[in-house]
């Protein structure tokens, strides 16, 4: 890929027609060739050129061969439609008919947005100061961090604000009672459901009392609106109806995967504002939170309030079709909402454009049996990330499927959540996430100032307000450089460099804080990180942790990158940043291996230190490894592959992270093996989801603490981009795949990593 031999051969074959001057001055020809060679070398080294193969990919065929299809009731088979900031999860009926079974035994079906949040009253006036503890820093200063999560102030601040589910839409019987899976899932009945990824439309078919029921479900790409079309004689005879019901919220006694809370019906309100002209408007409210719902339907349909928070839609007059839309918004919705046909058309146009305009990789023709697995995981992950992870507030780890950590965004996950958007040519989706960070700069500046730091320091676990949440979270620091990395990915994709101006504050103010977080040892003149800090491998004592390997390398790279931004903007280099870069402590080693951190260099000494994230590999993988000795990193990778504890708490993004390191080390066989290893927290379901932390303690219950974990999908896409497109200095085609004749790879639009 990097060779210029072909270029030289064409010039050496003879004079260029039509330009006789080169014949008379061969020295000028040689100088021109060498200058052109230099320019080409600079361009391909610096610019993130998209990878495109000569043979065009049939994208329609590629996407459609991976449509998820369900033919049996399975609580794990949840599918969803969404627009990035709003999503609607469904079961085999195309609605949310069996939400209880899905929550208890598989993946929940919920209606969630990233704009609807609720805070319980705070009459005690709980604040972060009441949940704080004083820590002695490495530079001798005493600083307060809100790490007291178990006391009343910490508990309230951790749980509030929390996201609000918007409502459940399900089938009920003619008597307004709930259905059970046996009503539709007996062996003689038809069950078939397909999510058409090319159009974003769900088609479901089942039998109810001997009558076929056909359901079409789609999400409007421009507003938070679900369109549903149902056809069945069961509607005409009144034995099947649709119910919309509103829970109080989630049961916050459960941090991850909380059930919907149907208790205390008097504590919230579902007020029917109007019901006329085939449209009903409802205002939902609980405490200071309110939002609006508009339901529209076709002729021959009746909408009635059947309970305090229940509304039933039924057909009258022998009509066997129901075409209905459900729209949600913070304010009352306008007249003239999109109808079912309009939403189906808008969804089809949106997803067709999505699949045609981003990057793509086609593995058809490969003889390695893993090719089909990679391709399917790639397509489903792209759909899930685009439909779940680009809203007004950056996403939680479970996206818009269910609740985790009260809906809070964990900013150390933002790289896994969104870096792939830039690598796969979908910059606008990454910008949606970064624009929220721009809007929260005032809070980040205040947080930095409260810790005696400069610039902007980012909260680790936060809701839409940008406020920190108590716990161990405020001591995590590897979230801080992410903003520099993500902005740099956008800049590399932007020929006009508009990103330089738009995201300049994020890069420069984040870097200013990074430099001020490093403290200098007067005796050695080296700069250090921590204590206190909670390193990415979350198993060490934060009060004594110092100089973690990944964080040190990330600090060095981010500050160097920010200096380059300053120079491009016509600004002088910041001397203090260069001082930190030159004197930052080296990546810690022991016995010829990189270890997790300098203060506890016991990473490979005992099994208790060899679990959770092996991020001592990340400096050459996620990062380009300018400060890495490759021989040492090779030995470290060998040690991780041979001795890490793969049975306890390794996470879904660890597998792709390790694959990235193996790829940069020129070990494609190891990269593929670890990327696809069928180990704990790396099992992908037919719908593309990757559950974490399976709890097998309850018999006959398949409950997972985290039923879906989208950082795994995002990490997979980023690793695959690196394995296919490479990085700036990479000279090999498809460096993450063995050159053994078993792989046929066609790629379009992928961008290189730094």
N, C-alpha and C positions, 0 to 999 in steps of 0.2 A: 504493500500500500504506500510506503514512503519512498520507494525507489524512484529516482529521476533518470534511470538509464534509458528508458524509452524516449524521453524528451531529448536527451543528448544525442541519441542515435538519429532522430529525425533531423536535427540540425547538422549533424556530421555527414549526412548522406549527399549533400550538395548545396549549391547556392539557393537562396530563397527566390523564387521566380518574381520578376517585377521589381527587384531592388538590387541594381547592379553595384551599388556602393559596397555591399558586403564582399563581392568578388575582389574588389580592389584593395580592401582593408580587412584581411582575415583577423587581425588583432582586435579590431572593433567588434567583429562577430563574436570572438571568444569573450570579450568583456561583456557584451550584451547577454550572452548565454549565462555567464556566471552571475551577473546581476539578477537575471530572471530566476535562476536557480535559487539564489539567496532569498528573493522575495517569496517564491513558492514555499521554500522551507520555513520561513517565518510564518507565512499564512497558515500552513497546515499544522504548525506547532502551536500557534497561539489561538487561532480561531476554532470554535467548536463546529467543524464542518459536519453537516448532516450526512449520515451514511445511507447511500442509495445504491441498490444493485441495478445491473443493466436490465434485468427482466422485471417488468412491472408486476406487482402482486395483485391478484384478483381478490380484492379486499372483501367483497360481498361473499364470495365462496368461503374465505377464511373465517369470517365472523359467524356466518350462519351454520357452519358445521359444529359450532360449539354452543348452540342454544341449549340451556338447561331444560330437561324434560323430566317431569314427575309422573309416575304411573301408579303410585300407591301413597296412602297416607303415611307420612313420616314427619315427626316433629322437627327433624333436622332440615327439612326440605324447604324452609322459608325462602321465598323470592321477594324481591322488592322493586318498585319503580320510584324514581326520584329525579330531582333537578340539581343536586349538589348541596342545597341547603334545606331541603324538605324531602321526605320519603315516606312511602306507604308500604309496609310489609304485609304479605298475604300468605295464607295457607293454601291447601289444595283446592279450595272453593273459589279462589280469586279474591276473597275478602278475608276478614279476620274472625271467621266463625269458630275456630277451635283455639282461641288465644290461650286458654288455661292449659291445655295439653302441650302447646308449644313452649310455654314458659317453664313448665315443670320438667319437661323431658328433652327439650331441644333448643331451638332458636326462636325467640319471641317474635310475635307479629304486632307491630305498633305503628302509630302515626306520629312522627316527630319532625320538628323543625329546629333550626339553630337560633331562632329569634324569640321563642316563647320561654320565658324564665319566671320563676316564682321565688319569693323570699318569705319565709314565715316571719311573723312579728318579732321584734327584738326589744321588748320592754326593758330588759336589763342593760341595754346599751353595750352589748359585747363588742369589743374592738380588738385589734391585733396586739396592742400593748398588753392586754389581759392574758393573752395566750402565748406570751413571749418568754424566752429563757435567755440568760446572758451567757455568751461564749467568749473564751479567750482566743483571740486570733494569733496567727503566727507572728505578726508584727508587734504583739504585746497589747494591742487595743482590745477593749471589751465592747462587744456589739451584741445587741438583742436580735434574736431570730424567733419568729412565731412557730415554735415546734411543739407546743403543748396542745395536742389534739384531743386528749381525753377529758380535759376539764370542760365545764359548761361553755365557757367562751370559745374554746377551740372547737368544740363539737358543733356549735351553732355556725361559726364562721366557715367551717369545713363543708357543711351541708347547704349553706346558702350563699348566693342564689343557686338553685337547682333547676334543671330544665323540666318543662311541663309536657306531658303527652297530650296530644290534641283531641283524641277521641277514638273510639273503636267502632268499626263498621262491619257488621256481620249478618249472616242469614239467621232468621228465626222461623219457627213454625207458624202456622196460621193462628195459633193461640198465643203467640208472642213468647213462646218458651224456647230455650236454647236447644240447638242440635248437638248431637254427640257424633264422634267419628263413625260409629256403627250405622248411622242413618245413611251414609253415602259410601261406605267402604267395605261392603260385603263382597265376597268373591264374584258373584254374578253381575255386579254393577261395573259400569265403565268409569274409569278415572284417568284423565289425561290433562296435563298442564304443560304449556311451553312458554318460556320467556323468549320472545323474539328480540335478540340483542340488536339487530340492525335497525329496528324501529322503536325499541323500548316498550313494546306492547305485550301484555300477558294475555294468553288465551287459556281458559280453563273449561273443562267439561266433566260433569259427574251426573249420576242418576239419583233422583230423589223420589221415593215411592213409585219407581218404575217410569218416571218421566225424566227425559234428558234435560239438563240445565247447562246452558252455555254462557260463559262470563268472559267479557273483555275488559281489561283494566289498564289504564295508562295514566301517566303524570304529565301535566302541562309543563313544558320547559321554562316558561317565562313567569309563572306564578304558582302559588302553592295550592294546586287544584288537582283533584283526582276525578277521572272520568270512568264510569262503569256502565257497561251495557249488558243486560241479562235477558236471555230468551228462554222461556220454558212455559209449558202448560200449567206447571205448578203455580206460577204467578197468576195465571188467568183464573184458576179455581180457588185461589186464596190460601193454599196450603203452605206457601213459602213467601216470606216477606223479608224486608231488609230493615235492620235496626241500627240506629246511630245512638251511641251512649257515651257519656262523659264521666271518667273517673275523677276522683279528687286530685290525683297526681300519681306519683310513685310512692311505694312504701319505703320511706327513707331509713327504716331500721336495717335495710339491706343495702350495702354500698354498691355492689356489682350485680347486674341483672335483677334489679328490684321488680316485684310484681306491680301491676296496676293496683291502686288503692281505691276500693269501692266502699270503704267505711266512711262514716261521718257525712252522710248526704246533706245535712243541714249546714255544713261548713263552706259550701261553695254553691254557685248559682248557674243555672242554664236557662237564661231568659229568652223566651220566644218573642222577638220583636215584631215580626210580621209573618204572615202565611197567606199569600195571595199571588195570583197570576203565575202559578206553577213555580213558585220560589218561596223559600222560608229563610229568614235571617235570625240568627241566635247570637246573643252576647253571653260569653262565658266569663265568669269572674270568680276569683278567690283572693281574699285579702286585697292587696294593691295591684294584682295582676289581672288583666282582662285581655280577651281576644275575641274575634268575630268569626262566625261560620255562616256561609251561604250555601243552601242546598237547592238545586234546580232540577226539574224533571220534565218528562214528556207528558203528553195528554193521556187521560185514562188512569191517572195515578193519584193516590191520596196520601197526604202527609199529616200525621197526627202526633200529638205529644202523649205518650203512653205512661209516663212516670216523671218524677222530678228531673231526671237527667237522661230520660230515654225518649227517643223519637222513632216512629215506625213508618216506613214507606211501603205501601201495598198497592197492587193493581186493582182497579175496579172496572166493571163493565166488560169482563171477558178479555181484557188486553193481556197478551202473552209476552210483551216486551217492556222492559224498564230501562230507560236511558237517563242516567242521573249523574250530576256533578256535585262534588263536595269541595268547597273552597275555604281556605283559612287565611287569616291576616290579622295583624295587630289592630287595625282600624276597620270600621264597617266597610264592606266590599261594595264596589260601584255596580251600577246597572250594566247590562250587556256583557256578562261573563262568557267566556268561551264555552261552547256546548261540547257534547261528546265527540261528534264528528270533527269539530275544529281541533279538539285536543289530540285526537288520534292522528290527525294530519300534522299538527305541530310537533308531536313526539317523533313521528317518522322522519320529518325533515331535520329535526335537531340531531337525532342519533345518526342518520346517514351522513350529515356534515361532520359529526364527531369522528366517525370511523374513517372518512375519506381524507380529513385534513391533518390528523395527527400522524405520528410515526407508526410503523408497523413492521413486524417480522413474520415471515412465512417459513415454516420448517417442513412443509410437505415435500416428499421425495427422500427424506432422511430415512435411513434404515435402522438407526438406533431407536429402540422401543421407547425411550424416554422423550423423544421429540414430541409425540402427541400430548404427553402430560404437560410439558413446558408450554406448548402452544395454547392448550386449554386454560391453564392457569394464567397465562398472559392475557388472554381475551377477557376472561371473567374478572380478573383483577382490574383491568382498565375500566370495565363497566361499573364495577362496584365503587372504585375511587372517584370516578366522574359523577356518579349519581349520589354519593354520600358525603363527600369530603371537601366541598367548596361552598360554604355558606357565609352568613354575615359574621359569625363568630367561628374561629378555627375549631375543628372537630374534636370530639372525644374519641377515645380509642375504639369504641364500638360504632362509630359513625352515627347513622340515623336508624339503626336497627333496634337498639335497646339501651338501657342506661348503664354507665360505668362511672364510678367516682362522682356520682350526682350530676353527671353531664358535663363535668369540668374538662377544660382543655389542659392537657399536659404538654407544656411547651418544649420539653426535651424530645417529644415525638414529632414535632412539626417537620423535621427533615424527612423522616420516614413517611409522614403523611403526604408531603407535597413536593419533594425534590424531583420525583419521577415525572411530574407534570412538565417541568422544563426539559428534562432529558428526552421526553417523548413528544416534544413540540407542542405542548398545550399550556403555553405561558399564561394565558388569561386565567386559568384555574389556579395557578400558583399565586397570581396577583391578588385574587380574592382573599387569600389567606394573609398575604403580606400587607394588604391595605388595612386590615384590622390592626396589625401591629403599628402601622403608621398612626392610626387613630388613637392608640394607647400610649404614644410616646410621653405625654405628660405624666401618666402614672408611673411609667418606667423611670423617668427622670427623678420623680419624687422618691421612688424606692431606692435608687442609687444614692441620693442625697442622705436618706435616713441611715444608710450604712457607711457614711463617710466616703462615698465613691463619686467619681465623675461620670458624666455621660448618662446612659440609660441601662438599667438593670432589669431584666425581664422576670416576671413572676413565673414560677414553675407550674403550679396548679391553679387555674383561674377560670372564672366565668366571664361573661361579656364585659364586666366592668374593669377587668385587668387587675383586680385585687388578689393578693396572695391568699392561699388557704393554709391553715395551720397543719402541722405534721412534720415529718422528715423532709417534706418537699422543699422548703426554702433553702436547704443546705445543698441541693443539687446545683451544679454549675455548668454541666456540659450542654445545657440548653442555650447558654449565652452566645456562643459563636455561630449558632445555626443561622441567625439573621444575615450575617456576613456571607455565609456560604450560599444561601438561597438567592440573595440579591446578586451575587456574582454569577450564578447560573443564568439568571434572567439577562444580565448585562451581556454575557457571552452570546446569547441568542438574538441580541438586539443590534442590528447593523447601524442604526441611527443613534445608538447610545442614549436614547431617551431615559432608560433606566438609571443612568448615571445621575440625572437630576432628580427623578422621582424618588428613588430609594437612597439617595445620598444620606439623609438623616439617620436612617436605620443602620447603615454601614458605619458611618463615622462616629455616631454617638454610642453604638454598641462597642466599637473598638476602643473608644475613650474609656469606657467602663472596664473592658478587659485589661487594659494597661494598668488601671488603678487598682484592680483586684490583685495583681501580682505584687508581692512585697519583697524587699531586698534584705538579704542577710549581710550585715555590715562586715562580718569576718571573711566571707567568701565572695561577696559582691554578686552572688547569684540571686536571681528572682525566683520566688516559689509561689505555689498555689496551696492555700489552706495551711493549717486547719482554721476554722472548721469547714468541712465539706463532706458531702455524701457523693462518692464517686459513682460513675455509671454502673459499676459492678456493686450493687447495693447490699454489701454484706459486711462492710468494715465500720468501725466506730467513727462517726463523723467528727467527734471532738478531737481525735488524734490523727486523722487522715491528712496526708500531705503529699503533693506532687504525684498525682495519678498520671499514668502514661498517656492515655488517650487525650485527656484534657490539656496536658502540656503541649502535645503536638498540635492540637486544635488551636490553642492560644497562639502558638507561633505562626501557624499558617494563616489564621484569621487576621492577625496584625499585619503580616506581610501583604495580604490581599487588600486590606484597608489602606495601607500606604500607597499601593498602586492606584486605588481609586482617587486618593488625594492628588496624585501626580496627573492623572487623566483630567481631573477637574481644574488643573492649573494651580494647585495649592502646593506649598512646600511639604516635604516629609515632616512628620511630627517627631522631633528628636527623642522624646521620652518613649515613644513606641519602639523606635530603633534600639534604644537602650535596653528595653525589655526583651526584644527579639534576640539581641546579641548575648544576653546574659541569663536567659531563662534556663532553669535547670534541665539537664538532658533527660531523655526517656529512661526510666529506671530499669536496671538489669540485675539479674542474679544467676550465677552458674551458666552464663552464656545464653540466657533467655530473657526476653522482655517480661516484666511482671506488672501487676496491676497498679502498684503505687510504691513510692520510695519508702514511706514510713512503715509499711507492712509488706516487705518483699517475700512473702511466704506463699505466693500464688500456686506454685507447683510443689510445695513441700508436703501438703496433706490434702485429703479429699474435701475437707470442709471449706477450703479456699478455692476449689475448682468447680464452682457452680455459679449460676446467674450469668451475666453477660461477659464473655471473654473479650472485653474491649481493648486489651493490650494489643489486639490484632488490628484495630481500626486505623492507627496512624498510616498503615499502608493498605488501603482498601477503600474506606470512605474518604480518606485523605490521600494525597499523592505521595506521601512518605519522603519528603525532601530531607527530613531529619532521621531517617531510618537506615540502619544497616541491614541489607537484604539477607545476608547469611544468618544474622541473629533472628530476623523475622521468620525465615524459613524454619529454623529450629523451633521457634515458638509455635508456629502453626503445627509442626509435627507433634509437639507436646500437647497442644489442645486437642488435636484429632485422636491422640492415643489415650489421654488421661483425663479429659474433662468429664465432669459428672453430667451425663446426658439424660439422666432419669428423673431429676428433681425439677429444678426451676430454670431451665433454659427457655428462652422465649422465641416467638415466631419470627422476630426480626434478626435474631442471632444467626440463623442459618444463612440468609442472604449476605449478612455482613461478613461472615467467614468466607463465603464463596467469593466475595469481592477481593479479599486478601489473597486467596489462592490464585485468582485470575491475575492479579498484578504481579504475583511471584512466578508466573509462567507455569502454573500447575492446573491446567484445565480439567483434567480427570478428577482431581480433588474438588475443584469448584463445582462441577456438575453433581458429584456424589453428595456433597454436603447440602447443596441447594435443594435437592429432591429427596434427601434422607427421610424415611418414614419414621421419624422419631417423635418424642413428646412435643406437643405444640407446633408440629409441622405437618399435620394431617389436613389436607384441603378437601372439603366436601364437594359433591357435585354442583352445588350452587356457587362455589368459589370461596366460601368462607373457611377461616382457619381458627377453630375454637382453641381456647387456652384453659389450662387448669381443670381437667376433668375430675369430678368428685364421684368416686365409686363407692362411697361409704353407705349410701342409701340403696337397699335392694330394689330392683325394678324401677329405679329412677335414674335417668341419664342426665344428671344435672352438671352444668359447667359453671364455674364462677364467672368466666368471661366467654359467652357463647360465640361471639365473633370478635376478631382482633385485626382490625384493618391496617395497623402498622406492619403486619406481616405481608399483606398484599402490596403495600407501597414499597417495602424493602425488596420484595421479589422483583418488582418492575425496575427499581434502580439497579439492582444487581444484574438483571438481564440486559439492561442498557449497556452497562460496563462490559459484560461478557461478549456482547455483539459488536458494539461500536468502539470500545476501547477508551483511551484517554489521550491527552495531548501528545505525550512522547511515545505512544504505542506504535510499533512498526509492523504489527501482525494483524492480519484479517481475522476477525471473530476470535479474539484471544481467549475467551472462556470456553471454547469448544475444541476437543481433540481433532487434530488434522489427520484423521485415520480413514477418511473416505465414507464414514457412516452418516455424516451430517451434510445436508443441503440447506443452506441458509440464504434467504433473500431478505434484504432489509431496506426500508425507506424511511428517511426523515429523522433517524436517531441522532442525538447529539453526544459528542464526547464529554467525558468528565475531565475536570482539571487533572 
